[in-house]
Amino acid sequence: MIATTARYARGSTATARSFRSRRRRPASPVPGGHIEVVVGTYGLRRCHYVRADGTAAQLTPHPASAEGRRAHLHRTHPGLSRLVGVVSTLLVLVGICVAVPQLVETISHIPPVADALGTFDLPVHIPVEANIAAGIAAVAGSTERALRLRSNWLDSLAS
């Protein structure tokens, strides 16, 4: 279980608990509904106020939080925010393009898999430094995507 303290713009706080299964769980009951918080590998994936009728509204992050500062950048400089978003997505995709072929190569050399499907060898050897740089870039991109609450399973795969 992961405990998260959410800070809101009006100064109030609520502690929410999210389980490792990453399923949505009612976190903190509040008048007229509850707050749902889902924590991912790189930060919050969801923080919504769910009314008793089932409608959900995303909560506004506290301005001093990392998510709040990222939202402020998006409001004040939307063009720069889009550029940062595109670059972060490209960094995640680069991480996937480097990691997945190496993973396939490694799995294909397991004897039962090699007997059933054959082996796959990368046509190019990727230096350790490039692997490290791609991993760091993917983590940076995934972290930025998490600050916008846009993280998904690809972010975990890329890193």
Secondary structure by P-SEA (a helix, b strand, c coil): cbbbbbbccccbbbbbbbccccccccccccccbbbbbbbcccccccccccccccbbbbbbcccccaaaaaaaaaaacaaaaaaaaaaaaaaaaaaaaacaaaaaaaaaacaaaaaabbbbbbcccccaaaaaaaaaaaaaaaaaaaaaccccaaaaaac
